[in-house]
Structures are given as C-alpha cells and as structure tokens.
C-alpha cells in the first residue's frame, strides 16, 4: 500500500512558498520538501503533489496510491475539472485560461499510468500526516526547513 500526504504554503500570495510531502511506501517512509522564493499557495499545493509522485520509486507506481491533500483545488482539479479543461483547450467554464496550466500539465504527466485515489482532508485538523506536511511546507516557506525523515515506518514519529 502506498499513501502520500501533501501540502503547500505561501507567505503572502504571492510570496515565498514551500511544499511538503510524506510518502509511505509499505514499511518505508520518506519526507520531502522544497521552497520557491516567489509563488502562490495553489502553485505550492500542486508542486507538492508533483514532487511526491515524481519521487515515488517505480516499483510502487503499479500499485494503488492514496494521495491526501487539504487543497480542494488540487483534488477537484484532478477528479472533476481537468478533463473538461483539456477538452476546452485549457479554458474554464467561463472561457478564461486555466491558472497554473504549466503545473496542471506536469501533474497530469506524473500521474499517467498510476492508479491514484485523490482524497481531500481538512487542513489544520486531526490528521497527523497532513499536519506534518504543513510543518514541512511552512518551514520551507519561512526558509528554515525542518529535518526530514527517511527510514522505516516503525521508526516514524507520527502514526498515519
């Protein structure tokens, strides 16, 4: 089983931003994060998903992946909107250009061939995986990154 939690953060919109992800791959855990100096929250939410799916070792890509995000923008985008945007030449229902198209196309590309369940979780609530991603993302946005974990699930400091 593969479970991924992702989150994005921006200090100002736009402003400095960060993303965080926790990848649980069987009995292994990998935390990742990154920073951009000028970005938006939505761009960081998308980037967190892109980086997590790009980091996933190929041996896990044939298995079902459950991806949790506190961003309705990401979850609805991937489950409800993206096919319509593509059919309409990357235009919204109101005929405007889709914002962040470059990242949506990257996310679509790294999702190809993967069986992904996109699930929304409430942010800043009682979900330890999402809360950890928030800590990672905000620490990178603040340019003060936390130590990232990589190791066995049995040694991971939160229960997910």
Residue pairs with C-beta under 8 A, 6 or more apart in sequence:
1 24
1 26
1 63
1 64
1 66
2 23
2 24
2 25
2 26
2 56
2 60
2 63
2 64
2 65
2 66
3 23
3 24
3 65
3 66
3 67
3 68
3 129
3 160
4 21
4 22
4 23
4 24
4 49
4 52
4 53
4 56
4 65
4 66
4 67
4 68
5 21
5 22
5 67
5 68
5 69
5 121
5 127
5 129
5 130
5 132
5 133
5 160
6 19
6 20
6 21
6 45
6 48
6 49
6 52
6 67
6 68
6 69
6 74
6 133
7 19
7 20
7 21
7 45
7 48
7 69
7 70
7 71
7 123
7 130
7 133
7 134
7 136
7 137
8 17
8 18
8 19
8 20
8 41
8 42
8 43
8 44
8 45
8 46
8 47
8 48
8 71
8 137
9 17
9 18
9 19
9 20
9 41
9 44
9 134
9 137
9 138
9 140
9 141
10 16
10 17
10 18
10 39
10 40
10 41
10 43
10 44
10 141
11 17
11 141
11 142
13 40
13 41
14 38
14 39
14 40
15 38
15 39
15 141
16 35
16 36
16 37
16 38
16 39
16 141
16 142
16 143
17 35
17 36
17 38
17 39
17 40
17 41
17 43
17 44
17 137
17 140
17 141
18 33
18 34
18 35
18 36
18 44
18 136
18 137
18 138
18 139
18 140
18 141
18 142
18 145
19 33
19 34
19 44
19 45
19 47
19 48
19 51
19 136
19 137
19 140
20 31
20 32
20 33
20 48
20 132
20 133
20 134
20 135
20 136
20 137
20 139
20 140
21 31
21 32
21 33
21 48
21 49
21 51
21 52
21 55
21 133
21 136
22 29
22 30
22 31
22 129
22 132
22 133
22 136
22 160
23 29
23 30
23 31
23 32
23 52
23 55
23 56
24 129
24 153
24 160
25 56
25 57
25 60
26 60
26 153
27 152
27 153
27 154
28 151
28 152
28 153
29 149
29 150
29 151
29 152
29 153
29 156
30 55
30 149
30 150
31 132
31 136
31 148
31 149
31 150
32 51
32 52
32 55
32 136
32 148
33 136
33 137
33 139
33 140
33 145
33 146
33 148
34 47
34 51
34 140
35 140
35 141
35 143
35 145
36 43
36 44
36 47
39 47
42 71
42 73
42 99
42 100
43 100
43 103
44 137
44 141
45 69
45 71
45 73
45 74
46 74
46 100
46 103
46 104
46 106
46 107
47 103
48 69
48 133
48 137
49 67
49 69
49 74
49 107
50 103
50 106
50 107
50 110
52 67
53 65
53 67
53 107
53 110
53 111
53 114
53 116
54 110
56 65
56 114
61 113
61 114
62 115
63 115
64 115
64 116
64 117
65 114
65 115
65 116
65 117
66 116
66 117
66 119
67 116
67 117
67 118
67 119
68 119
68 120
68 121
68 127
68 129
68 130
69 75
69 118
69 119
69 120
69 121
70 120
70 121
70 122
70 123
70 124
70 130
70 134
71 120
72 120
74 107
74 118
75 118
75 119
75 120
77 104
78 107
78 111
78 116
78 118
79 118
82 104
82 108
84 93
85 91
85 92
85 98
85 104
88 95
90 97
90 98
90 101
90 104
91 97
91 98
92 98
98 104
121 127
121 129
121 130
122 130
123 130
123 134
124 131
124 134
125 131
128 158
128 159
128 160
129 158
129 160
131 158
132 158
135 146
136 145
136 146
136 148
139 145
139 146
149 156
149 157
